[in-house]
Amino acid sequence: MSEWAGLAAEIRRYRDAKSHAAVRVNHARLTDLTPDTEYVYTAVRDGANRSWGRYDGRKPLRFTSFGDNQAGRRVSAHSIRRSGASRRYV
């Protein structure tokens, strides 16, 4: 397994149109990954419990990780679908 750490994400902020809640979104892009190499990833903020995912480097991967946005299950599911994230949940 390859070790890679320390990626700083680009932070974007906006106000949700439906709930009017302030939203913080982090975007990070990894390039030059080696095919058929296992990568392990996690998204962490403020010491929250970690969820880990694995990626083998063969295809592009997009995922969404978020905390409680107080918007309800239907809005959260819609956000995941719109993000283009993998349907694999950790």
C-alpha positions in Angstrom: 0.0 0.0 0.0 1.3 3.5 -0.9 1.4 6.2 1.7 0.4 9.7 0.7 -0.8 12.4 3.1 -1.1 16.1 3.7 -3.3 17.3 0.8 -4.7 20.8 1.5 -8.2 21.2 0.1 -9.6 24.3 -1.5 -12.3 25.7 0.7 -15.5 27.2 -0.9 -18.3 28.7 1.1 -21.9 29.4 0.0 -25.4 29.7 1.4 -27.8 26.9 0.7 -30.7 28.1 -1.4 -33.3 26.0 0.5 -32.3 26.1 4.1 -30.3 29.3 3.9 -27.6 27.6 6.0 -24.0 28.5 5.6 -22.1 25.6 3.8 -18.4 24.9 3.7 -17.2 22.7 0.9 -13.6 21.3 0.5 -12.3 20.3 -2.9 -9.1 18.4 -3.4 -7.6 16.9 -6.6 -5.0 14.1 -6.7 -3.0 13.6 -9.9 -0.3 11.2 -11.0 -1.6 8.2 -9.1 -0.1 4.9 -10.0 -2.5 2.3 -11.5 -3.1 -0.9 -9.6 -1.7 0.6 -6.4 -4.0 0.6 -3.4 -4.6 4.0 -1.8 -6.4 4.6 1.5 -8.2 7.9 2.1 -10.1 9.7 4.7 -11.6 13.2 5.2 -11.2 14.7 8.6 -12.2 18.0 10.2 -11.9 19.2 13.8 -11.0 15.7 15.1 -14.3 14.1 14.0 -14.5 10.3 13.8 -12.8 9.0 10.6 -14.4 7.0 7.9 -11.8 5.3 5.6 -12.1 4.4 2.0 -9.9 2.4 -0.4 -9.1 3.1 -4.0 -7.0 1.0 -6.4 -6.0 3.7 -8.9 -7.6 2.1 -12.0 -10.5 4.5 -12.7 -11.2 8.2 -11.8 -12.8 8.4 -8.3 -15.1 11.1 -7.0 -16.5 11.0 -3.5 -18.5 13.1 -1.1 -18.0 13.2 2.7 -20.1 15.5 4.8 -21.3 16.0 8.4 -24.8 16.7 9.7 -26.0 19.6 7.6 -29.4 19.7 9.3 -31.2 19.4 6.0 -32.8 16.0 6.3 -32.2 12.7 4.6 -33.8 13.6 1.2 -31.6 16.7 0.7 -28.5 14.7 1.8 -29.2 11.9 -0.7 -29.9 14.5 -3.4 -26.5 16.1 -2.7 -24.7 12.8 -3.0 -26.3 12.0 -6.3 -25.5 15.6 -7.7 -21.9 15.3 -6.6 -21.2 12.3 -8.9 -19.8 10.4 -6.0 -19.3 6.7 -6.0 -22.3 4.7 -4.7 -20.0 2.8 -2.3 -20.5 4.0 1.2 -17.9 3.7 3.9 
